């Protein structure tokens, strides 16, 4: 798999740099964040994009790009994230098919397949995460503190890993890449809207959706990034306009009450959720291998 991964250096470079290009698009629209009342809405919107972007990017890399590589044509989608990625590095369909063929002869197991897949992608993952985090954090002008940057990067790492797992799981369930892309995009879009609390806080959300939030990684990553950005943030007020949020803590109390005390629990939940998804992918590939015999 490593041979296939580095066969085309341009594709590896594309996968490493495209997440950073996504943040450049955000910079073009908003430039650097200020500290007035309008910046509260800008920060909330950027955080929503930064928690959905990495997941969607990695899902696209593992699912949508295979059609481009195999058929040499671009998949046209309406989703904003699919629009900006013209080239993909897509190892999942090829190695998945190879696994199905060789696993019939018991050459290796599904855990070995999943572990080897992520190990050979690890260098690309690290570079991609660092590019994305540095561009997103320092170029957009988030809270200028190195410790918070480390927290941001750690949270983004979980999101990158989660997106790759979503792509793997849907590719194991749906053989056709177009259908897998559509299903996974719909799944992630719904999960992001429900789980992030961007549109409505948990207190004002219908009961069933407030419970469903606990099954999405966006619920935990949203709290982490909002606390990381708004905690201790001082905001300015225009004397001629209402001042709804004199500081970031006021915003947190309204939208994410108690989130400051749940930072450790949220990181633990993200780790556990990714671990469960790894287990699901292993089980799916194991039983689908038997079904294909």
HELIX and SHEET records of a PDB file:
HELIX    1   1 UNK A    2  UNK A    5  1                                   4    
HELIX    2   2 UNK A    9  UNK A   30  1                                  22    
HELIX    3   3 UNK A   38  UNK A   62  1                                  25    
HELIX    4   4 UNK A   65  UNK A   71  1                                   7    
HELIX    5   5 UNK A   80  UNK A   84  1                                   5    
HELIX    6   6 UNK A   92  UNK A  103  1                                  12    
HELIX    7   7 UNK A  110  UNK A  134  1                                  25    
HELIX    8   8 UNK A  135  UNK A  139  3                                   5    
HELIX    9   9 UNK A  140  UNK A  140  1                                   1    
HELIX   10  10 UNK A  146  UNK A  173  1                                  28    
HELIX   11  11 UNK A  177  UNK A  195  1                                  19    
HELIX   12  12 UNK A  202  UNK A  204  5                                   3    
HELIX   13  13 UNK A  207  UNK A  212  1                                   6    
HELIX   14  14 UNK A  213  UNK A  215  5                                   3    
HELIX   15  15 UNK A  217  UNK A  230  1                                  14    
HELIX   16  16 UNK A  248  UNK A  255  1                                   8    
HELIX   17  17 UNK A  259  UNK A  262  5                                   4    
HELIX   18  18 UNK A  263  UNK A  291  1                                  29    
END                                                                             
